[in-house]
Amino acid sequence: MYLSHFRLQQMPFSLTPNTAFYVELIPHQQAFEVLETALTAGEGFIKIVGEVGTGKTLLCRRLLHHAQAHWRLAYVPDPCLSPSELRWALAAELGLQYSGNIDHQQLQQLLQRHLMLLAARQQQVILVIDEAQALPDETLEALRLLTNLETEQRKLMQVVLFAQPELDQRLQQHRFRQLRQRISFSYRLRAMTAAEVFAYVQTRLAIAGNPQLKFSASALRLLANASRGIPRLVNVMCHKALMLAYGRGQQCITRGHIRAAADDTEDVQLQLADGLTLKAVLLLALLGAVSWWYWGWL
């Protein structure tokens, strides 16, 4: 597409979470520090919550790629599982073979023996679940019961939940009070500030191979404004702006490119410097015209 035009080696703003393009933003750095601290402590549930597009899956993949030698990570990307399916997903991640002849109680015993074997080998089992807000209620309860597996010294398994804020709302229900009390560490990802958006864009361009590729200051301000600091929206608009500039044979990304990209992107909020949305400005202009016509007619 536009790689050769902008002298890029890779697509800098792909929507696929790619840890090669991980940017050390303050919220992600803090979240990762919480993860490392909690996993070192060795107990309970760990919960990382963030709005759609704030980088939870990228953070999850970074955890998977930076596992310590004694960690045994079991990754469940699809949370829409029944309790039995969750247990078998965990068993498969730990290397156990599926058998239709094993009932729930036998599977629980098999998991406990295997977890104790791994603990004896000084391996720390960590179950990582992405999009955890989609876990069915009965599966959330089964997850809590799985963490009852323990020795006298420590839990046999830890659980890391990456989720949207809807999970917090569900956990406030009385029926989940036991699970809620077992969450020993929690962190909520925030959106990027304007300064972080600027750094995010420049860092990804540098990783992609052209740190000299220029976004004008006004383009970056509009980008931060319209995206509300959400990394996914930043990626979408930057990709579209680059495509537009390439189509016009231009090298610098301007405010006009970002504005056109924003107009073509769902869930953005274009605002003027005074904080009024464009819709509000158009409404005020319409009211002004009506008022002018009315008083002029009188």
C-alpha positions as CSV (number, residue, x, y, z in Angstrom):
1,M,0.0,0.0,0.0
2,Y,1.8,3.1,1.2
3,L,4.9,1.5,2.7
4,S,7.4,2.5,-0.1
5,H,5.8,5.9,-0.4
6,F,6.6,6.8,3.2
7,R,9.8,4.6,3.4
8,L,8.2,2.3,6.0
9,Q,9.2,-1.3,6.6
10,Q,6.0,-2.3,8.4
11,M,2.5,-1.1,8.8
12,P,2.7,1.2,11.8
13,F,-0.9,1.3,12.7
14,S,-2.3,-2.2,12.2
15,L,-5.3,-3.1,14.4
16,T,-3.8,-6.5,15.1
17,P,-2.2,-6.4,18.6
18,N,1.5,-6.7,17.9
19,T,3.9,-6.7,20.8
20,A,6.7,-5.5,18.5
21,F,4.8,-2.2,18.5
22,Y,4.3,-2.1,22.2
23,V,4.8,1.5,23.5
24,E,5.8,2.1,27.1
25,L,2.9,4.3,28.0
26,I,2.5,5.2,31.7
27,P,-0.9,3.3,32.1
28,H,0.4,0.2,30.4
29,Q,3.7,0.3,32.3
30,Q,1.8,0.7,35.6
31,A,-0.5,-2.2,34.7
32,F,2.4,-4.5,33.8
33,E,4.1,-3.6,37.1
34,V,0.9,-4.5,38.9
35,L,0.9,-7.9,37.1
36,E,4.5,-8.6,38.0
37,T,4.0,-7.7,41.6
38,A,0.8,-9.7,41.9
39,L,2.3,-12.8,40.2
40,T,5.3,-12.6,42.5
41,A,3.0,-12.5,45.5
42,G,1.5,-15.8,44.3
43,E,-2.0,-15.5,45.5
44,G,-5.5,-14.7,44.3
45,F,-7.1,-13.2,41.3
46,I,-5.5,-10.3,39.3
47,K,-7.9,-8.1,37.3
48,I,-6.9,-5.6,34.5
49,V,-9.9,-3.6,33.3
50,G,-10.1,-1.1,30.5
51,E,-12.5,0.3,28.0
52,V,-12.8,-1.1,24.5
53,G,-9.6,-0.3,22.5
54,T,-7.4,0.7,25.4
55,G,-4.8,-2.0,24.8
56,K,-5.8,-4.9,27.1
57,T,-5.1,-7.6,24.5
58,L,-1.8,-6.2,23.7
59,L,-0.9,-6.1,27.4
60,C,-2.1,-9.7,27.7
61,R,0.2,-10.8,24.8
62,R,3.1,-8.9,26.3
63,L,2.6,-10.9,29.5
64,L,2.5,-14.1,27.5
65,H,5.7,-13.2,25.6
66,H,7.6,-12.1,28.8
67,A,6.8,-15.0,31.0
68,Q,9.4,-15.9,33.6
69,A,11.1,-19.3,33.3
70,H,9.2,-20.8,36.2
71,W,5.8,-19.6,35.0
72,R,3.4,-22.1,33.3
73,L,0.9,-19.9,31.5
74,A,-2.4,-21.3,30.4
75,Y,-4.1,-18.9,28.0
76,V,-7.8,-18.9,27.3
77,P,-8.7,-16.3,24.5
78,D,-12.3,-17.4,24.2
79,P,-14.2,-16.9,27.5
80,C,-17.6,-18.1,26.3
81,L,-17.1,-21.5,27.9
82,S,-19.2,-23.6,30.1
83,P,-17.6,-24.7,33.4
84,S,-16.7,-28.1,31.9
85,E,-15.3,-26.5,28.8
86,L,-13.2,-24.1,31.0
87,R,-11.7,-27.0,32.9
88,W,-10.9,-28.9,29.8
89,A,-9.4,-25.8,28.2
90,L,-7.1,-25.4,31.3
91,A,-6.3,-29.2,31.1
92,A,-5.3,-28.9,27.5
93,E,-3.1,-25.9,28.1
94,L,-1.3,-27.9,30.8
95,G,-0.7,-30.8,28.4
96,L,-3.5,-33.2,29.5
97,Q,-5.4,-35.1,26.9
98,Y,-9.2,-34.9,26.5
99,S,-11.2,-38.0,27.3
100,G,-15.0,-38.3,27.1
101,N,-14.9,-41.0,29.7
102,I,-13.8,-38.5,32.5
103,D,-16.6,-36.9,34.4
104,H,-16.5,-33.6,36.3
105,Q,-15.2,-35.0,39.6
106,Q,-12.5,-37.1,37.9
107,L,-11.4,-34.1,35.9
108,Q,-11.2,-32.0,39.0
109,Q,-9.0,-34.6,40.7
110,L,-6.9,-35.0,37.6
111,L,-6.3,-31.3,37.5
112,Q,-5.4,-31.1,41.2
113,R,-2.9,-33.9,40.9
114,H,-1.3,-32.3,37.8
115,L,-1.2,-28.9,39.5
116,M,0.5,-30.4,42.6
117,L,3.0,-32.1,40.3
118,L,3.9,-28.8,38.6
119,A,4.1,-27.1,42.0
120,A,6.6,-29.8,43.1
121,R,8.7,-28.9,40.1
122,Q,8.6,-25.3,41.2
123,Q,6.4,-24.2,38.3
124,Q,3.8,-21.5,38.9
125,V,0.6,-22.1,37.0
126,I,-1.1,-18.9,35.8
127,L,-4.5,-19.0,34.0
128,V,-4.8,-16.0,31.7
129,I,-8.3,-15.1,30.4
130,D,-8.9,-12.4,27.8
131,E,-12.3,-10.7,27.4
132,A,-13.3,-12.0,30.8
133,Q,-16.4,-9.9,30.9
134,A,-18.0,-12.5,28.6
135,L,-17.5,-15.4,31.1
136,P,-20.9,-16.9,31.9
137,D,-22.0,-16.6,35.5
138,E,-21.7,-20.3,36.2
139,T,-18.2,-20.3,34.7
140,L,-17.1,-17.4,36.9
141,E,-18.2,-19.5,39.9
142,A,-16.4,-22.5,38.6
143,L,-13.3,-20.4,38.2
144,R,-13.5,-19.4,41.8
145,L,-13.8,-23.1,42.8
146,L,-10.7,-23.9,40.7
147,T,-8.6,-21.5,42.8
148,N,-9.6,-23.5,45.9
149,L,-6.9,-26.0,44.8
150,E,-4.0,-25.3,47.1
151,T,-1.3,-26.7,49.4
152,E,-0.7,-25.5,53.0
153,Q,1.8,-23.0,51.7
154,R,0.3,-21.5,48.5
155,K,-2.4,-21.6,45.8
156,L,-1.8,-24.1,43.0
157,M,-3.0,-21.7,40.4
158,Q,-3.4,-17.9,39.9
159,V,-5.9,-16.3,37.6
160,V,-5.4,-13.1,35.5
161,L,-8.5,-11.5,34.1
162,F,-8.4,-9.0,31.3
163,A,-11.8,-7.4,30.9
164,Q,-14.0,-4.5,30.0
165,P,-15.6,-2.5,32.8
166,E,-18.8,-4.6,32.5
167,L,-17.0,-7.2,34.6
168,D,-16.7,-4.8,37.5
169,Q,-20.4,-4.2,37.3
170,R,-21.2,-7.9,37.4
171,L,-18.9,-8.5,40.3
172,Q,-20.9,-6.1,42.4
173,Q,-23.7,-8.6,42.5
174,H,-24.2,-10.3,45.9
175,R,-23.7,-13.7,44.3
176,F,-20.1,-12.9,43.3
177,R,-19.0,-11.5,46.7
178,Q,-16.7,-14.5,47.3
179,L,-15.0,-14.1,44.0
180,R,-14.8,-10.3,44.5
181,Q,-13.0,-10.7,47.8
182,R,-10.4,-13.0,46.2
183,I,-9.3,-10.3,43.7
184,S,-6.1,-9.3,45.4
185,F,-4.7,-6.9,42.8
186,S,-6.6,-4.8,40.3
187,Y,-5.8,-2.0,37.8
188,R,-7.9,0.1,35.5
189,L,-6.4,1.2,32.2
190,R,-7.0,4.8,31.3
191,A,-7.0,6.5,27.9
192,M,-3.9,8.3,26.7
193,T,-3.3,12.0,27.3
194,A,-2.6,14.3,24.4
195,A,1.2,14.1,25.1
196,E,1.0,10.3,25.2
197,V,-0.8,10.2,21.9
198,F,2.0,12.3,20.3
199,A,4.6,9.9,21.8
200,Y,2.6,6.9,20.7
201,V,2.4,8.0,17.1
202,Q,6.1,8.9,16.8
203,T,7.2,5.7,18.5
204,R,5.2,3.5,16.2
205,L,6.4,5.3,13.2
206,A,10.0,4.8,14.4
207,I,9.4,1.1,15.0
208,A,7.9,0.8,11.5
209,G,11.1,2.3,10.0
210,N,10.7,6.0,9.4
211,P,11.0,8.2,12.5
212,Q,11.2,11.3,10.2
213,L,7.6,10.8,8.9
214,K,5.9,13.9,10.0
215,F,2.4,14.5,11.5
216,S,1.8,18.3,11.9
217,A,1.2,19.6,15.4
218,S,-2.4,20.5,14.6
219,A,-3.0,17.0,13.1
220,L,-1.7,15.4,16.3
221,R,-3.9,17.7,18.5
222,L,-7.0,16.8,16.4
223,L,-6.0,13.2,16.6
224,A,-5.8,13.2,20.4
225,N,-9.1,15.1,20.6
226,A,-11.1,13.0,18.2
227,S,-9.8,9.6,19.5
228,R,-10.3,10.5,23.2
229,G,-6.8,8.9,23.7
230,I,-8.1,5.4,22.8
231,P,-5.2,3.6,21.0
232,R,-7.4,1.6,18.7
233,L,-9.1,4.8,17.4
234,V,-5.7,6.4,17.0
235,N,-4.5,3.5,14.9
236,V,-7.6,3.5,12.7
237,M,-7.4,7.3,12.0
238,C,-3.6,7.3,11.5
239,H,-3.9,4.4,9.0
240,K,-6.6,6.2,7.1
241,A,-4.7,9.5,7.1
242,L,-1.6,7.8,5.7
243,M,-3.7,6.2,3.0
244,L,-5.2,9.6,2.1
245,A,-1.8,11.3,2.0
246,Y,-0.4,8.5,-0.1
247,G,-3.3,8.8,-2.6
248,R,-2.6,12.5,-2.9
249,G,1.1,12.0,-3.3
250,Q,1.8,14.0,-0.1
251,Q,4.5,13.3,2.6
252,C,3.3,15.2,5.6
253,I,0.1,14.2,7.5
254,T,-1.9,17.4,8.1
255,R,-5.0,18.3,10.1
256,G,-7.1,17.9,7.0
257,H,-6.0,14.3,6.6
258,I,-6.9,13.5,10.2
259,R,-10.2,15.4,9.9
260,A,-11.1,13.3,6.8
261,A,-10.1,10.1,8.6
262,A,-12.2,11.1,11.6
263,D,-15.2,11.8,9.5
264,D,-14.9,8.3,8.1
265,T,-14.5,6.6,11.5
266,E,-17.1,5.4,14.0
267,D,-17.0,6.4,17.6
268,V,-14.8,9.5,17.3
269,Q,-15.8,12.8,18.9
270,L,-14.6,15.8,16.9
271,Q,-14.4,18.9,19.0
272,L,-13.3,22.5,18.5
273,A,-10.8,24.2,20.7
274,D,-13.5,25.6,22.9
275,G,-14.8,22.2,23.8
276,L,-18.0,22.4,21.7
277,T,-18.8,19.5,19.5
278,L,-19.2,20.1,15.8
279,K,-22.9,19.1,16.1
280,A,-23.4,21.7,18.8
281,V,-21.7,24.4,16.7
282,L,-23.9,23.6,13.8
283,L,-27.0,23.7,16.0
284,L,-25.9,27.1,17.4
285,A,-25.3,28.4,13.9
286,L,-28.8,27.2,12.9
287,L,-30.4,28.8,15.9
288,G,-28.5,32.0,15.2
289,A,-29.8,32.0,11.6
290,V,-33.3,31.5,12.7
291,S,-33.0,34.2,15.3
292,W,-31.6,36.6,12.7
293,W,-34.4,35.8,10.4
294,Y,-37.0,36.3,13.1
295,W,-35.8,39.6,14.4
296,G,-35.1,40.8,10.8
297,W,-38.7,39.9,9.9
298,L,-40.0,41.9,12.9
